[in-house]
Amino acid sequence: MALTLGPILRDAGIDPSDAIVIRHAYVKEHEDGNRGIHADSTDAEILAYTRGYSAVGGNFPTTPPRYWIVFIKEGGNQARLWSVIENRGEVANDGVLRTFDIAETEHMAELRKRLVIGWRAPRAWWTRGATAAGYPVEGIADAEPIPFPGFDRLVLSYGQLQAVMREPRYASWRTALSSVMGVYLITDTSDGRHYVGKADGLENIRQRWSAYAANGHGGNVELRGLDPQSFRYSLLRVFDPSTPTRDIDEAESHFKEALDSRRHGLNRN
């Protein structure tokens, strides 16, 4: 039985009935004079292009659903996934152009620019998710490795942390995080509170962060009941595995005091 788009959407937590699927084509300029996109367009330019649609004689839904699965046209009747967009509603309509408040999501992030489907309606540039659910998957390209940015530049959302811990393209990241112990910071971006933690003894940073990726709280009482989707992870200081535990304890205590994470943060001790 051939694989179709439907199971992939559902596995990503997207109900096809709550989605539309869009296929952009490279067009430098449309007949109405509006600028299109091209092969060198940045993600920001493609996102901006996706925000607006004709209000005159167009067939775009009056009330589009929450998720927009955006593909880019390829040779023949194929399309390659660009990103999954969340529609937050129409914000302007001047009778000529409808503009929407949209933002990229982490849904299907591991399949961006890798998933290729067959587009069964060559004259249509969008279709409802329930219809596209039956479109065949033509291929999923191997993911290109992503270079490790360095310990000092590492800042991850919860979705990114989960991807780092499971996806092949982040193999070098996992190797780097396995090589060090240290003190890390979790910031709850919903209110700015900090949690300072450590990985020492027999546990390296990768092992500690794998626990967070698995359940959001890593066994920490202070983090239970909070929404990990608001968390941001970074490293404050890394240590060689041969570093005495007392040195890591001292560094952890210093950062808790410096960031005042006991009184005004998420640390209890």
Secondary structure, DSSP 8 states (H G I E B T S, - for coil): ---BHHHHHHHTT--GGGEEEEEE---SB-TTS-B---TT--HHHHHHHHHEEESSS--S-SS--SEEEEEEE-STTEEEEEEEEEEEEEEEE-SSEEEEEEEE-STTGGGTTTEEEE-S-TT-SEEEHHHHTTSBEEEE----------GGG-EEEHHHHHHHHH-GGGHHHHHHHHT-EEEEEEEETTTTEEEEEEE-TT--HHHHHHHHHHHSSTT-GGGTTS-GGGEEEEEEEEE-TTS-HHHHHHHHHHHHHHTTTTTSSS---
